[in-house]
Amino acid sequence: MKYIVTVQDAVTAFADWMEPTDGELDAIEAEMPRIFADVEALDVQIALLDPAPTELDQRRVRRDRRRMLSERATLANRAVSGAVA
């Protein structure tokens, strides 16, 4: 029988004696405005990573879709004609 130590650690990690102290909770509470500001800044950065597509992006997407459909049609025609096993 194998013992999984990490399971025991996870179970005992929530023991009463491992709870944060009042001083630690006060420190966390004092940092909450900065934490919220960091989260909001990350949300803005994530939103800017995915801007609305430009006309050039839309053309690229259409061109790639046409290319993909053309290749699929070519492969399907080969399969029907028996050229591809």
C-alpha positions as CSV (number, residue, x, y, z in Angstrom):
1,M,0.0,0.0,0.0
2,K,1.3,3.4,-1.0
3,Y,0.8,6.4,1.3
4,I,0.2,9.7,-0.4
5,V,1.7,12.3,1.9
6,T,0.3,15.3,0.0
7,V,-3.3,14.2,0.9
8,Q,-2.4,14.3,4.6
9,D,-0.8,17.7,4.2
10,A,-3.9,19.0,2.4
11,V,-6.2,17.7,5.2
12,T,-4.1,19.1,8.0
13,A,-3.4,22.4,6.3
14,F,-6.8,23.6,7.5
15,A,-6.2,22.8,11.1
16,D,-7.4,25.5,13.7
17,W,-3.8,26.2,14.8
18,M,-2.9,27.2,11.2
19,E,-5.5,30.0,10.8
20,P,-4.2,33.5,10.2
21,T,-3.8,35.7,13.2
22,D,-5.8,38.9,13.8
23,G,-2.7,40.9,12.8
24,E,-2.3,39.0,9.6
25,L,-5.9,39.5,8.7
26,D,-5.6,43.3,9.5
27,A,-2.5,43.4,7.2
28,I,-4.5,41.7,4.4
29,E,-7.4,44.1,5.0
30,A,-5.1,47.1,4.8
31,E,-3.7,45.8,1.4
32,M,-7.1,45.1,-0.1
33,P,-7.3,48.5,-2.0
34,R,-4.0,47.8,-3.7
35,I,-5.1,44.2,-4.4
36,F,-8.3,45.5,-6.0
37,A,-6.4,48.0,-8.0
38,D,-4.0,45.3,-9.3
39,V,-6.9,43.1,-10.3
40,E,-8.5,46.0,-12.1
41,A,-5.3,46.8,-13.9
42,L,-5.0,43.2,-15.0
43,D,-8.5,43.3,-16.3
44,V,-7.7,46.3,-18.4
45,Q,-4.5,44.7,-19.8
46,I,-6.5,41.5,-20.7
47,A,-9.1,43.5,-22.4
48,L,-6.4,45.3,-24.5
49,L,-4.9,42.0,-25.5
50,D,-8.0,41.1,-27.6
51,P,-9.0,44.3,-29.5
52,A,-11.7,44.3,-32.1
53,P,-10.5,42.9,-35.4
54,T,-9.5,45.4,-38.1
55,E,-10.6,45.1,-41.7
56,L,-7.2,43.5,-42.5
57,D,-7.7,40.9,-39.8
58,Q,-11.1,40.1,-41.2
59,R,-9.6,39.7,-44.7
60,R,-7.0,37.3,-43.4
61,V,-9.7,35.3,-41.6
62,R,-11.8,35.1,-44.8
63,R,-8.7,34.2,-46.9
64,D,-7.7,31.4,-44.4
65,R,-11.2,30.0,-44.3
66,R,-11.3,29.9,-48.2
67,R,-8.0,28.2,-48.2
68,M,-9.1,25.7,-45.6
69,L,-12.4,24.9,-47.4
70,S,-10.5,24.5,-50.6
71,E,-8.1,22.0,-49.1
72,R,-11.0,20.1,-47.5
73,A,-12.8,19.9,-50.8
74,T,-9.6,18.7,-52.5
75,L,-9.2,15.9,-49.8
76,A,-12.9,15.0,-50.0
77,N,-12.7,14.7,-53.8
78,R,-9.6,12.5,-53.6
79,A,-11.3,10.2,-51.0
80,V,-14.4,9.9,-53.3
81,S,-12.3,9.2,-56.4
82,G,-10.4,6.5,-54.4
83,A,-7.0,8.3,-54.7
84,V,-6.7,8.3,-50.9
85,A,-7.0,5.0,-49.1
